[in-house]
């Protein structure tokens, strides 16, 4: 990645929404290591006090609370907007939540930025906006997709708010369509689901779908690097980048890595069906050529990332203590 | 259109949201003429009591009020969802309005439908979801667009809610991406803007942009027919149709028709620029081949539709009385 121009926020004041979460805390860490002043806005619905980096200013609050947004933005020049409801699998159980948190919440943030004169924002969108992509690997200009999940819909709406604000109010926006991420502080997704089940019963593993879903994953460290490379190498009012690995793995391959790492040999019981859940896309592989052209490339394989994720989970029993609802649990 | 299979709602109970508005009232008329029982939900923010057809059950209320939605849905089997904030040009002045009314309001309706067991819905989306299309005429599967307006963003989000509810909750949805519509009861858009200005001062006409924007328009009657043909001829869980004319006209051609019809010869003063406003797409022409394959075709030319629109405006001085804000005006 020697050719890449990595954005530096040294000496700049940056807000990270969701900065107590998986990706947000890594972004905050990286910015602090660059010498930035970092503020964090998090409501701790899925964030963790354990992840908040030392040296960051913490505003505990919700994007739906304009006062919290205003306080969080005080003195800031740029925003990494990573706070979100990321529950892609279960969004049909609480269909309003994604819209409130990811659409209305994002607009609250953008309105706060307008009022405060902050015009630069990087946003975590998702490959889910491609629905069931008809072109794989999927480029940013893939055919107009049908939205298959409220989660994807909410992220696409947030993208549209950002691009509209770029054109209408002079914002400069970086939109990143992530694949699923892995690595330290991962607390949500199939690896933790399988890990929890295998801790409970190492002799049997229940799997959604038929095990043949094939998806790409990315290490959170490579993701943070990708964002900084994109911001360093592009500066249009609107900048949209896929951010994913060129590799993908089947669920069954992932299970093989997980069970081998944990030293267990469960009987695998498939729920059946091509999709793991309603709105699940059975094939996810993003074409990240646009970002690669700026000099970025992943540094870890997907199996390496799975192993590192498991090491984090094994060393962090607290992530297994939080159940739904998360309220009232020890921090 | 002899080959087309037109949906009949005879004997069925149908809710038309926005049924006191331009398109909604025409839909309600057509359904009543088929022998349907029609309920209308309208908050009269842009609707008119003059447009509510005799024989329809009227619920005066807002999509943001769950009680009003519940009352409106009582006994209904199908919904035409036409209520919306349609102010594409000025949405940057009130950026939250489109999201509240078109996204949150649409989700309120869908949640009301879930609760009431209503599963069929036809929805008025917009060609604005294509942003500045790179392919013209623009088909439904055009390359993934960048959203250029909060209006388009809000409609695309509503589309995503419908398709997610189709997959997640067993809805059957028809999504129509309209071009701008013309005809009787038209009260919003460039024809009324020009008509108002020329009534005030027939010697001068101020025009946004450079007059070269080229767009397609459709007569509201052809639009209603198109929806019924689509519903009659398709029945997937998700059905997406462009709905627009194969003709398009430049702003200057439109002005020529308007001034000739009104018998005025104003000096034309252009504001300049390729776009009429931020987020305006200078070229709008939708590829409606999918709907045409079902036997639909427009029956009026665009100039004919402009002339008919002007005839309505001349005969309906009340539409010129309502200014922003519309509250408190005589109905």
Interface residues (C-beta under 8 A of the other chain):
Chain A: X92 X95 X96 X99 X103 X104 X107 X111 X130 X140 X141 X142 X143 X144 X145 X146 X147 X148 X149 X150 X152 X153 X154 X156 X157 X159 X160 X161 X163 X164 X165 X167 X168 X169 X238 X240 X278 X279
Chain B: X92 X95 X96 X99 X103 X104 X107 X111 X130 X140 X141 X142 X143 X144 X145 X146 X147 X148 X149 X150 X152 X153 X154 X156 X157 X159 X160 X161 X163 X164 X165 X167 X168 X169 X238 X240 X278 X279
